[in-house]
Amino acid sequence: MGEAKGSVWKDFIAGGFGGICAVVSGHPLDTIKVRLQTMPAPAPGQAPMFKGTWDCAVKTVRLEGFRGLYKGMAAPIVGVSPIFALSFFGFGVGKEVISSMKSDKNAKLSLLELFGAGGFSGILTTVIMAPGERIKCLLQIQKGTAEKKYNGPVDCAKKLYREGGIRSIYRGTVLTLCRDIPASGMYFASYEGIKNALTPAGQDPTKLSIGSVLFAGGMAGIFNWSVAIFPDVLKSRFQTAPPGKYNGIKDVFVDVLKTDGIRGMYKGFVPVMLRAFPANACCFLGYEAALKALNYVVPPL
């Protein structure tokens, strides 16, 4: 996976293609996740807006049709290619940097070193991820036409800038970093670790079957979101809250505990995990397929 020198540009291109595969396959469950995370706390004696994942899906389709599940997808589609491209590029650069500091430059990286390289990729992607997530979440929580404040990603970005400048667009950046640095480390380390475990002794991990790549990619998504779900809840709340409601991360944390208890930190867990396996299986399969195509056109040195 991008081990040869000078191959980080291939990681960049292949990662972008893999990201598009991930968004198209996983966006409906991402919409459900955000709606569960951001729904208001019910008044005493009243039922919650959504009872769970299935109830949210049924109500969304009934009110808005299947297109409702794909609300806000334009933002991640536009942003996802550079985000995943940067992510895989950052992982490739991180591996090269760590390898350059070892006495044996060709030595295999440990899982901890792969985690560090993956964490570095999370820093790079936040530049695009934070505003993209802000816009996506605001579009996803719009239900029907009565509550429609934004007509699309561009309109949303313009109104956010008008309301609070660039700081409004980048609201939630620190929480995005808190989510993506450890989650990206887990993402890449688990994928490489599972790939290596599935590879017979003496054989090349890049020759794994499609089924093995799908399994490794899907499990990487599960491990990624096992780490990311807690800060992701706080990020979604913070990015969709009215201006002035929260002064910082501590306020969001206290509010979630007060209204929903510790279980509130894991809102959206079911749709996240249902989405994590197929979306990331598709992502890594798309990445590996694109990488093979690039290596065929431009053979590695």
Backbone as numpy.savetxt, mean C-alpha at the origin, in Angstrom:
# Nx Ny Nz CAx CAy CAz Cx Cy Cz
16.19 -11.10 -8.20 15.34 -9.91 -8.20 16.22 -8.68 -8.20
16.62 -8.22 -9.36 17.40 -7.02 -9.46 18.76 -7.12 -8.81
19.40 -8.32 -8.78 20.66 -8.47 -8.11 21.83 -7.97 -8.94
21.69 -8.07 -10.25 22.80 -7.66 -11.10 22.99 -6.16 -11.06
24.26 -5.72 -11.12 24.55 -4.30 -11.08 23.94 -3.63 -12.31
23.44 -2.41 -12.09 22.85 -1.66 -13.19 21.44 -2.09 -13.51
20.85 -2.95 -12.67 19.51 -3.45 -12.97 18.43 -2.71 -12.21
18.79 -1.69 -11.42 17.77 -1.00 -10.63 16.77 -0.29 -11.53
17.19 0.13 -12.73 16.25 0.76 -13.65 15.20 -0.24 -14.11
15.59 -1.52 -14.20 14.61 -2.55 -14.55 13.64 -2.76 -13.40
14.14 -2.72 -12.16 13.26 -2.79 -10.98 12.23 -1.66 -11.03
12.69 -0.47 -11.45 11.83 0.70 -11.52 10.66 0.48 -12.49
10.99 0.02 -13.70 9.96 -0.19 -14.73 9.05 -1.36 -14.36
9.65 -2.48 -13.96 8.86 -3.68 -13.63 8.00 -3.44 -12.39
8.52 -2.67 -11.43 7.74 -2.36 -10.23 6.51 -1.54 -10.55
6.66 -0.60 -11.49 5.50 0.20 -11.90 4.41 -0.65 -12.51
4.79 -1.60 -13.34 3.80 -2.50 -13.96 3.13 -3.38 -12.90
3.94 -3.89 -11.97 3.39 -4.71 -10.89 2.40 -3.93 -10.04
2.68 -2.65 -9.81 1.78 -1.82 -9.01 0.43 -1.64 -9.65
0.40 -1.45 -10.97 -0.87 -1.32 -11.68 -1.69 -2.60 -11.53
-1.03 -3.74 -11.63 -1.72 -5.03 -11.44 -2.32 -5.12 -10.04
-1.60 -4.61 -9.04 -2.07 -4.67 -7.66 -3.30 -3.80 -7.44
-3.31 -2.59 -8.00 -4.43 -1.67 -7.80 -5.70 -2.19 -8.45
-5.60 -2.61 -9.70 -6.79 -3.07 -10.42 -7.44 -4.26 -9.72
-6.61 -5.15 -9.18 -7.16 -6.35 -8.53 -7.64 -6.10 -7.11
-7.11 -5.07 -6.44 -7.41 -4.91 -5.02 -8.20 -3.69 -4.61
-8.51 -2.78 -5.53 -9.13 -1.51 -5.13 -10.51 -1.65 -4.47
-11.41 -2.51 -4.95 -12.72 -2.61 -4.29 -12.62 -2.89 -2.79
-11.73 -3.81 -2.40 -11.59 -4.11 -0.97 -10.88 -2.97 -0.23
-10.06 -2.20 -0.95 -9.44 -1.04 -0.32 -10.49 0.01 -0.01
-11.46 0.20 -0.90 -12.55 1.14 -0.66 -13.35 0.74 0.57
-13.65 -0.55 0.68 -14.38 -1.05 1.84 -13.58 -0.82 3.12
-12.28 -1.08 3.06 -11.40 -0.87 4.22 -11.47 0.57 4.72
-11.34 1.52 3.79 -11.34 2.93 4.17 -12.69 3.34 4.75
-13.77 2.85 4.16 -15.10 3.21 4.67 -15.34 2.64 6.07
-14.86 1.44 6.33 -14.99 0.88 7.67 -14.13 1.66 8.67
-12.95 2.08 8.24 -12.03 2.79 9.14 -12.52 4.18 9.49
-13.25 4.81 8.57 -13.61 6.21 8.76 -15.08 6.43 9.09
-15.88 5.38 9.20 -17.29 5.58 9.51 -17.43 6.16 10.92
-18.41 7.07 11.11 -18.57 7.70 12.43 -19.03 6.70 13.48
-18.66 6.97 14.73 -19.10 6.11 15.83 -20.62 6.25 15.98
-21.36 5.15 16.15 -22.82 5.23 16.28 -23.23 5.88 17.60
-24.35 6.56 17.57 -24.90 7.14 18.80 -25.39 6.01 19.70
-25.49 6.25 21.01 -25.95 5.21 21.93 -27.30 4.63 21.49
-27.35 3.31 21.41 -28.58 2.63 21.03 -28.78 2.48 19.53
-27.90 3.08 18.73 -28.02 2.97 17.28 -27.02 1.96 16.73
-27.41 1.36 15.61 -26.52 0.39 14.96 -25.43 1.14 14.18
-24.26 0.55 14.02 -23.21 1.19 13.23 -23.62 1.30 11.77
-22.99 2.21 11.04 -23.31 2.40 9.62 -23.11 1.10 8.85
-22.02 0.38 9.15 -21.74 -0.90 8.51 -21.47 -1.95 9.59
-22.05 -3.13 9.43 -21.83 -4.20 10.40 -20.52 -4.94 10.17
-19.99 -4.83 8.97 -18.75 -5.53 8.66 -18.43 -5.40 7.19
-17.47 -6.20 6.74 -16.99 -6.14 5.36 -18.10 -6.40 4.34
-18.84 -7.48 4.52 -19.87 -7.85 3.55 -20.99 -6.82 3.53
-21.40 -6.36 4.71 -22.47 -5.37 4.81 -22.07 -4.08 4.10
-20.81 -3.66 4.28 -20.31 -2.46 3.62 -20.32 -2.63 2.10
-19.90 -3.80 1.63 -19.88 -4.06 0.19 -21.29 -4.03 -0.40
-22.23 -4.68 0.28 -23.62 -4.75 -0.22 -24.24 -3.36 -0.26
-24.07 -2.58 0.82 -24.66 -1.24 0.87 -24.03 -0.31 -0.16
-22.74 -0.46 -0.40 -22.07 0.38 -1.40 -22.59 0.08 -2.79
-22.71 -1.21 -3.13 -23.19 -1.60 -4.45 -24.66 -1.21 -4.62
-25.45 -1.38 -3.56 -26.89 -1.06 -3.63 -27.09 0.44 -3.87
-26.29 1.27 -3.20 -26.45 2.72 -3.29 -25.78 3.31 -4.52
-24.61 2.79 -4.87 -23.79 3.42 -5.91 -23.45 2.53 -7.09
-23.88 1.26 -7.04 -23.51 0.33 -8.08 -22.08 -0.16 -7.89
-21.64 -1.05 -8.76 -20.29 -1.60 -8.64 -19.22 -0.53 -8.82
-19.58 0.55 -9.53 -18.62 1.63 -9.72 -18.24 2.27 -8.38
-19.15 2.17 -7.41 -18.86 2.73 -6.10 -17.66 2.09 -5.43
-17.42 0.80 -5.73 -16.28 0.09 -5.16 -14.96 0.56 -5.77
-15.05 1.19 -6.93 -13.84 1.67 -7.61 -13.65 3.18 -7.48
-14.39 3.78 -6.55 -14.23 5.22 -6.32 -12.81 5.52 -5.88
-12.27 6.58 -6.43 -10.93 7.00 -6.02 -9.82 6.21 -6.68
-10.15 5.32 -7.61 -9.10 4.48 -8.19 -8.19 5.25 -9.15
-8.71 6.33 -9.71 -7.89 7.11 -10.64 -6.63 7.64 -9.96
-6.78 8.07 -8.70 -5.62 8.63 -7.98 -4.51 7.59 -7.80
-4.82 6.39 -7.27 -3.74 5.41 -7.15 -3.24 4.87 -8.49
-4.13 4.81 -9.51 -3.67 4.34 -10.82 -2.63 5.31 -11.38
-2.93 6.61 -11.27 -2.00 7.63 -11.76 -0.73 7.63 -10.91
-0.91 7.49 -9.60 0.23 7.56 -8.71 0.92 6.24 -8.46
0.22 5.13 -8.70 0.74 3.83 -8.30 1.94 3.39 -9.11
1.95 3.73 -10.39 3.08 3.31 -11.20 4.39 3.92 -10.68
4.44 5.24 -10.47 5.67 5.78 -9.88 5.90 5.34 -8.44
4.83 5.11 -7.67 4.99 4.68 -6.28 5.65 3.30 -6.22
5.08 2.34 -6.95 5.66 1.00 -6.94 7.00 0.98 -7.66
7.12 1.81 -8.69 8.41 1.90 -9.38 9.48 2.39 -8.40
9.15 3.43 -7.63 10.09 3.94 -6.63 10.35 2.90 -5.53
9.30 2.16 -5.18 9.43 1.16 -4.12 10.42 0.07 -4.53
10.23 -0.50 -5.70 11.13 -1.56 -6.17 12.52 -1.00 -6.48
12.55 0.23 -7.02 13.83 0.89 -7.27 14.57 1.12 -5.94
13.84 1.63 -4.94 14.45 1.88 -3.64 14.96 0.61 -2.99
14.23 -0.48 -3.16 14.67 -1.76 -2.63 15.95 -2.21 -3.33
15.99 -2.03 -4.66 17.19 -2.38 -5.41 18.39 -1.55 -4.98
18.19 -0.24 -4.81 19.27 0.65 -4.37 19.70 0.29 -2.96
18.70 0.03 -2.08 19.01 -0.35 -0.70 19.86 -1.60 -0.63
19.55 -2.58 -1.47 20.35 -3.82 -1.49 21.77 -3.54 -1.96
21.90 -2.69 -2.98 23.24 -2.38 -3.49 24.07 -1.64 -2.45
23.43 -0.71 -1.72 24.14 0.05 -0.69 24.60 -0.88 0.43
23.71 -1.76 0.88 24.06 -2.69 1.95 25.15 -3.66 1.49
25.04 -4.15 0.26 26.06 -5.06 -0.28 27.42 -4.39 -0.38
27.42 -3.08 -0.71 28.69 -2.35 -0.86 29.43 -2.19 0.46
28.69 -2.31 1.57 29.30 -2.15 2.90 29.81 -3.48 3.46
29.53 -4.58 2.77 29.97 -5.90 3.23 31.36 -6.22 2.65
32.11 -6.99 3.40 33.45 -7.38 2.92 33.36 -8.22 1.66
32.35 -9.11 1.61 32.10 -9.90 0.41 30.92 -9.28 -0.32
31.22 -8.53 -1.36 30.18 -7.77 -2.09 29.13 -8.67 -2.72
29.46 -9.93 -2.96 28.52 -10.85 -3.62 27.80 -11.76 -2.63
28.03 -11.53 -1.33 27.39 -12.37 -0.31 25.88 -12.17 -0.31
25.17 -13.23 -0.01 23.71 -13.17 0.04 23.27 -12.34 1.24
22.28 -11.47 1.04 21.81 -10.61 2.13 20.94 -11.40 3.09
21.08 -11.09 4.38 20.24 -11.73 5.40 18.84 -11.12 5.37
17.90 -11.75 6.05 16.54 -11.22 6.11 16.51 -9.84 6.75
17.34 -9.63 7.78 17.39 -8.32 8.44 17.92 -7.26 7.47
18.91 -7.61 6.67 19.45 -6.66 5.68 18.42 -6.38 4.58
17.68 -7.40 4.19 16.61 -7.20 3.21 15.51 -6.31 3.79
15.25 -6.47 5.09 14.26 -5.63 5.78 14.71 -4.17 5.74
15.99 -3.93 5.99 16.53 -2.58 5.95 16.43 -1.95 4.56
16.74 -2.76 3.53 16.64 -2.27 2.15 15.18 -1.95 1.80
14.27 -2.79 2.28 12.85 -2.54 2.03 12.37 -1.30 2.75
12.84 -1.10 3.99 12.46 0.10 4.74 12.90 1.37 4.04
14.07 1.33 3.42 14.56 2.48 2.66 13.59 2.82 1.52
13.05 1.80 0.89 12.10 2.05 -0.22 10.85 2.76 0.29
10.45 2.49 1.54 9.28 3.15 2.11 9.46 4.64 2.28
10.69 5.07 2.50 10.97 6.51 2.61 10.78 7.19 1.26
11.30 6.56 0.21 11.20 7.15 -1.13 9.74 7.29 -1.58
8.94 6.28 -1.33 7.57 6.28 -1.86 6.66 7.27 -1.16
7.00 7.68 0.06 6.12 8.57 0.82 5.91 9.91 0.13
6.89 10.35 -0.64 6.78 11.63 -1.36 5.53 11.65 -2.25
5.24 10.51 -2.87 4.06 10.41 -3.74 2.89 9.77 -2.99
3.19 8.85 -2.10 2.14 8.10 -1.42 1.28 8.96 -0.52
1.88 9.88 0.23 1.12 10.68 1.19 0.00 11.50 0.54
0.29 12.32 -0.49 -0.81 13.05 -1.13 -1.78 12.15 -1.87
-1.25 11.08 -2.47 -2.14 10.14 -3.18 -3.12 9.48 -2.24
-2.65 9.09 -1.06 -3.51 8.46 -0.05 -4.55 9.45 0.47
-4.13 10.68 0.68 -5.05 11.73 1.16 -6.21 11.91 0.20
-5.90 12.05 -1.09 -6.93 12.25 -2.10 -7.80 11.01 -2.25
-7.17 9.83 -2.28 -7.90 8.57 -2.43 -8.90 8.37 -1.30
-8.46 8.59 -0.07 -9.33 8.37 1.09 -10.51 9.34 1.10
-10.26 10.61 0.75 -11.35 11.58 0.72 -12.39 11.23 -0.35
-11.93 10.71 -1.48 -12.87 10.29 -2.53 -13.62 9.03 -2.13
-12.94 8.12 -1.43 -13.56 6.84 -1.08 -14.67 6.98 -0.04
-14.57 7.99 0.83 -15.59 8.10 1.89 -16.83 8.86 1.42
-16.81 9.38 0.19 -18.01 10.01 -0.36 -19.03 8.94 -0.70
-20.23 9.11 -0.18 -21.27 8.09 -0.39 -22.45 8.73 -1.13
-22.66 8.29 -2.36 -23.76 8.83 -3.14 -23.48 10.25 -3.62
-24.48 10.88 -4.22 -24.30 12.22 -4.77 -24.55 13.32 -3.74
-25.33 13.03 -2.70 -25.68 14.04 -1.70 -24.44 14.55 -0.98
-23.47 13.65 -0.73 -22.28 14.02 0.02 -21.09 14.29 -0.89
-21.34 14.44 -2.18 -20.23 14.57 -3.13 -19.64 15.97 -3.08
-18.45 16.07 -2.51 -17.74 17.35 -2.42 -16.70 17.48 -3.52
-16.13 16.33 -3.92 -15.06 16.34 -4.92 -15.51 15.56 -6.17
-15.19 16.10 -7.34 -15.60 15.47 -8.60 -14.54 14.56 -9.19
-13.44 14.37 -8.50 -12.37 13.51 -8.98 -11.06 13.90 -8.32
-9.99 13.17 -8.62 -8.70 13.43 -7.98 -8.16 14.84 -8.22
-8.28 15.33 -9.47 -7.75 16.66 -9.78 -8.54 17.73 -9.04
-9.87 17.60 -9.05 -10.73 18.54 -8.34 -10.44 18.52 -6.84
-10.22 17.32 -6.31 -9.91 17.17 -4.89 -8.58 17.86 -4.56
-7.57 17.64 -5.38 -6.25 18.25 -5.14 -6.35 19.77 -5.20
-7.11 20.31 -6.16 -7.26 21.76 -6.28 -7.93 22.35 -5.04
-9.00 21.68 -4.58 -9.73 22.21 -3.42 -8.90 22.11 -2.15
-8.13 21.03 -2.01 -7.26 20.90 -0.84 -6.20 22.00 -0.83
-5.64 22.27 -2.00 -4.62 23.32 -2.11 -5.23 24.69 -1.80
-6.45 24.90 -2.27 -7.14 26.16 -2.03 -7.43 26.34 -0.54
-7.74 25.23 0.13 -8.09 25.29 1.56 -6.88 25.48 2.46
-5.76 24.82 2.12 -4.63 24.88 3.04 -3.26 24.78 2.41
-3.19 24.99 1.10 -1.90 24.95 0.43 -1.32 23.55 0.35
-0.02 23.48 0.11 0.64 22.18 -0.07 0.59 21.35 1.21
0.54 22.01 2.37 0.48 21.28 3.65 -0.81 20.48 3.76
-1.89 21.00 3.20 -3.16 20.28 3.24 -3.09 19.02 2.39
-2.45 19.13 1.21 -2.32 17.97 0.32 -1.44 16.89 0.96
-0.40 17.32 1.69 0.53 16.38 2.31 0.17 16.05 3.76
-1.04 16.33 4.16 -1.47 16.01 5.52 -1.41 14.49 5.73
-0.80 14.08 6.82 -0.68 12.65 7.12 0.63 12.04 6.67
1.61 12.88 6.30 2.88 12.37 5.80 3.64 11.57 6.87
3.67 12.09 8.10 4.39 11.39 9.18 3.77 10.02 9.44
2.44 9.96 9.46 1.77 8.68 9.68 2.00 7.73 8.50
2.10 8.29 7.29 2.41 7.45 6.13 3.80 6.84 6.27
4.76 7.63 6.75 6.11 7.11 7.00 6.09 6.04 8.09
5.33 6.29 9.16 5.23 5.32 10.26 4.66 3.99 9.78
3.81 4.06 8.77 3.23 2.84 8.20 4.17 2.17 7.20
4.74 2.97 6.30 5.41 2.40 5.13 6.85 1.95 5.36
7.57 2.55 6.30 8.96 2.11 6.51 9.00 0.67 7.04
8.32 0.36 8.17 8.36 -1.03 8.64 7.59 -1.99 7.73
6.48 -1.51 7.15 5.68 -2.39 6.30 6.43 -2.76 5.03
7.14 -1.80 4.43 7.91 -2.09 3.22 9.06 -3.03 3.53
9.68 -2.84 4.69 10.74 -3.76 5.10 10.23 -5.19 5.21
9.07 -5.33 5.84 8.46 -6.66 5.98 8.04 -7.22 4.63
7.55 -6.36 3.77 7.06 -6.74 2.44 8.15 -7.44 1.63
9.26 -6.75 1.46 10.32 -7.29 0.62 11.09 -8.42 1.30
11.31 -8.31 2.60 12.05 -9.36 3.31 11.26 -10.67 3.27
9.95 -10.59 3.49 9.13 -11.81 3.49 9.05 -12.42 2.09
8.94 -11.56 1.06 8.88 -12.08 -0.31 10.16 -12.82 -0.67
11.29 -12.19 -0.40 12.58 -12.83 -0.70 12.78 -14.08 0.14
12.39 -14.01 1.42 12.56 -15.17 2.30 11.73 -16.36 1.86
10.47 -16.10 1.49 9.59 -17.18 1.05 10.06 -17.74 -0.29
10.49 -16.87 -1.20 11.03 -17.32 -2.48 12.23 -18.25 -2.28
13.12 -17.84 -1.39 14.31 -18.66 -1.12 13.93 -20.00 -0.49
12.91 -19.98 0.39 12.47 -21.21 1.05 11.84 -22.18 0.05
11.19 -21.62 -0.98 10.52 -22.46 -1.98 11.47 -22.95 -3.08
12.67 -22.37 -3.11 13.63 -22.74 -4.16 14.44 -23.96 -3.75
14.42 -25.03 -4.53 15.23 -26.22 -4.21 16.71 -25.86 -4.14
17.45 -26.57 -3.31 18.87 -26.31 -3.12 19.63 -26.33 -4.46
20.45 -25.32 -4.66 21.26 -25.26 -5.86 20.57 -24.67 -7.07
19.29 -24.30 -6.93 18.56 -23.76 -8.07 18.39 -22.25 -7.93
18.01 -21.60 -9.03 17.87 -20.14 -9.10 16.44 -19.74 -8.71
16.27 -18.82 -7.71 14.93 -18.37 -7.31 14.14 -17.71 -8.44
14.85 -17.17 -9.44 14.14 -16.51 -10.55 13.46 -17.52 -11.47
13.75 -18.82 -11.28 13.15 -19.85 -12.13 11.92 -20.50 -11.47
11.44 -19.91 -10.39 10.28 -20.48 -9.70 9.04 -20.48 -10.59
8.13 -21.39 -10.32 6.89 -21.48 -11.09 5.99 -20.29 -10.80
5.00 -20.09 -11.67 4.04 -19.00 -11.48 3.30 -19.17 -10.15
2.95 -20.40 -9.82 2.24 -20.67 -8.56 3.07 -20.27 -7.36
4.36 -20.57 -7.40 5.25 -20.22 -6.27 5.40 -18.71 -6.14
5.51 -18.01 -7.28 5.62 -16.54 -7.25 4.33 -15.94 -6.69
3.18 -16.46 -7.12 1.90 -15.97 -6.61 1.79 -16.18 -5.10
2.22 -17.34 -4.64 2.15 -17.63 -3.20 3.08 -16.71 -2.41
4.32 -16.57 -2.88 5.28 -15.71 -2.18 4.81 -14.26 -2.16
4.29 -13.78 -3.30 3.80 -12.41 -3.37 2.58 -12.19 -2.49
1.66 -13.16 -2.51 0.46 -13.05 -1.68 0.79 -13.03 -0.20
1.70 -13.90 0.23 2.09 -13.95 1.64 2.86 -12.69 2.04
3.63 -12.12 1.11 4.32 -10.87 1.39 3.31 -9.77 1.68
2.20 -9.78 0.94 1.13 -8.81 1.20 0.51 -9.00 2.57
0.32 -10.25 2.98 -0.23 -10.54 4.32 0.71 -10.03 5.40
2.00 -10.33 5.28 2.98 -9.87 6.27 3.06 -8.34 6.29
3.01 -7.75 5.11 3.07 -6.29 4.99 1.94 -5.63 5.78
0.72 -6.11 5.56 -0.43 -5.47 6.19 -0.59 -5.85 7.66
0.00 -6.96 8.06 0.00 -7.30 9.50 0.74 -6.22 10.28
1.75 -5.63 9.65 2.52 -4.55 10.28 1.85 -3.19 10.05
1.24 -3.01 8.87 0.77 -1.69 8.46 -0.61 -1.30 8.98
-1.46 -2.25 9.36 -2.86 -1.95 9.65 -3.03 -0.95 10.78
-2.24 -1.06 11.84 -2.37 -0.18 13.00 -2.14 1.28 12.61
-0.96 1.64 12.03 -0.77 3.04 11.62 -1.68 3.46 10.46
-2.13 2.50 9.67 -3.01 2.83 8.54 -4.36 3.35 9.03
-4.88 2.78 10.11 -6.14 3.27 10.69 -5.98 4.72 11.13
-4.89 5.00 11.83 -4.64 6.36 12.30 -4.48 7.32 11.13
-3.78 6.87 10.09 -3.57 7.71 8.90 -4.89 8.03 8.21
-5.74 7.02 8.03 -7.02 7.24 7.35 -7.90 8.22 8.13
-7.94 8.05 9.47 -8.71 8.95 10.31 -8.18 10.38 10.20
-6.87 10.51 10.30 -6.24 11.83 10.30 -6.43 12.54 8.95
-6.29 11.79 7.85 -6.36 12.41 6.53 -7.77 12.78 6.09
-8.78 12.15 6.69 -10.16 12.43 6.30 -10.91 13.28 7.31
-10.26 13.62 8.43 -10.92 14.41 9.48 -11.06 15.87 9.04
-12.10 16.55 9.52 -12.24 17.98 9.21 -11.05 18.76 9.76
-10.68 19.86 9.11 -9.55 20.68 9.59 -9.75 21.11 11.04
-8.70 20.95 11.83 -8.77 21.38 13.23 -9.20 20.32 14.21
-9.69 19.17 13.72 -10.16 18.14 14.65 -9.00 17.51 15.42
-7.90 17.25 14.73 -6.72 16.65 15.36 -5.52 17.57 15.22
-4.76 17.69 16.30 -3.54 18.49 16.27 -2.30 17.65 16.01
-2.46 16.33 16.03 -1.31 15.48 15.80 -1.67 14.01 15.97
-0.64 13.17 15.91 -0.84 11.72 15.98 -1.47 11.31 17.31
-1.02 11.94 18.40 -1.53 11.58 19.72 -3.04 11.79 19.79
-3.54 12.89 19.22 -4.98 13.17 19.24 -5.77 12.09 18.52
-5.26 11.64 17.37 -5.96 10.59 16.61 -5.97 9.31 17.42
-4.83 8.96 17.98 -4.70 7.72 18.76 -5.69 7.71 19.92
-5.75 8.82 20.66 -6.65 8.92 21.82 -8.11 8.85 21.38
-8.44 9.51 20.27 -9.82 9.52 19.77 -10.27 8.13 19.35
-9.40 7.39 18.66 -9.75 6.03 18.23 -9.97 5.14 19.45
-9.09 5.23 20.44 -9.24 4.43 21.67 -10.52 4.79 22.40
-10.84 6.08 22.44 -12.01 6.54 23.18 -13.30 6.08 22.51
-13.36 6.15 21.18 -14.59 5.83 20.46 -14.76 4.34 20.14
-13.64 3.65 19.89 -13.74 2.26 19.42 -12.93 1.26 20.24
-12.13 1.75 21.18 -11.29 0.83 21.95 -10.13 0.32 21.11
-9.42 -0.65 21.64 -8.25 -1.19 20.93 -8.65 -1.86 19.63
-9.90 -2.37 19.57 -10.37 -2.99 18.32 -10.44 -1.98 17.18
-10.62 -0.71 17.55 -10.68 0.33 16.54 -9.39 0.48 15.76
-8.27 0.07 16.38 -6.97 0.15 15.71 -6.86 -0.87 14.58
-7.78 -1.81 14.55 -7.73 -2.87 13.53 -8.96 -2.86 12.64
-9.65 -1.70 12.60 -10.80 -1.58 11.70 -10.35 -1.77 10.26
-11.14 -2.51 9.51 -10.80 -2.77 8.12 -9.85 -3.95 7.95
-9.57 -4.67 9.06 -8.62 -5.78 9.02 -9.05 -6.87 8.03
-10.35 -7.19 8.06 -10.84 -8.28 7.19 -10.69 -7.93 5.70
-11.21 -6.76 5.23 -11.01 -6.46 3.81 -9.54 -6.28 3.43
-8.74 -5.78 4.38 -7.30 -5.62 4.11 -6.68 -6.98 3.81
-6.98 -7.96 4.65 -6.37 -9.28 4.48 -6.96 -10.02 3.28
-8.25 -9.80 3.00 -8.85 -10.40 1.82 -8.22 -9.84 0.54
-7.86 -8.56 0.60 -7.25 -7.89 -0.55 -5.76 -8.17 -0.64
-5.11 -8.31 0.50 -3.64 -8.38 0.53 -3.08 -9.51 -0.31
-3.67 -10.70 -0.19 -3.09 -11.84 -0.90 -3.23 -11.72 -2.41
-4.46 -11.57 -2.95 -4.56 -11.53 -4.42 -3.89 -10.30 -5.03
-4.02 -9.14 -4.39 -3.46 -7.91 -4.96 -1.93 -8.00 -5.05
-1.31 -8.49 -3.99 0.15 -8.54 -3.98 0.69 -9.74 -4.74
-0.11 -10.80 -4.82 0.27 -11.91 -5.70 0.32 -11.41 -7.13
-0.69 -10.63 -7.53 -0.72 -10.06 -8.89 0.43 -9.07 -9.08
0.72 -8.29 -8.03 1.80 -7.31 -8.12 3.14 -7.97 -8.40
3.50 -8.97 -7.60 4.80 -9.61 -7.78 4.85 -10.45 -9.06
3.71 -11.03 -9.45 3.69 -11.77 -10.71 3.92 -10.80 -11.88
3.24 -9.64 -11.81 3.43 -8.62 -12.84 4.86 -8.11 -12.86
5.43 -7.93 -11.67 6.82 -7.48 -11.56 7.78 -8.49 -12.18
7.64 -9.76 -11.78 8.55 -10.79 -12.29 8.40 -10.97 -13.79
7.16 -10.91 -14.30 6.93 -11.06 -15.74 7.57 -9.90 -16.50
7.37 -8.68 -16.00 7.96 -7.51 -16.66 9.48 -7.56 -16.60
10.03 -8.02 -15.47 11.48 -8.11 -15.32 12.07 -9.12 -16.31
11.38 -10.24 -16.47 11.85 -11.24 -17.44 11.82 -10.69 -18.86
10.76 -9.94 -19.16 10.66 -9.34 -20.49 11.79 -8.33 -20.72
12.08 -7.53 -19.71 13.15 -6.55 -19.82 14.53 -7.23 -19.96
14.70 -8.31 -19.22 15.97 -9.06 -19.31 16.13 -9.74 -20.67
15.00 -10.08 -21.28 15.04 -10.68 -22.62 15.44 -9.62 -23.66
14.84 -8.42 -23.51 15.15 -7.33 -24.45 16.55 -6.78 -24.22
16.88 -6.57 -22.93 18.21 -6.05 -22.57 18.84 -7.04 -21.60
19.57 -8.04 -22.08 20.15 -9.06 -21.19 21.04 -8.43 -20.13
20.97 -8.97 -18.88 21.84 -8.44 -17.81 23.30 -8.70 -18.11
24.14 -7.79 -17.61 25.58 -7.91 -17.83 26.15 -9.07 -17.02
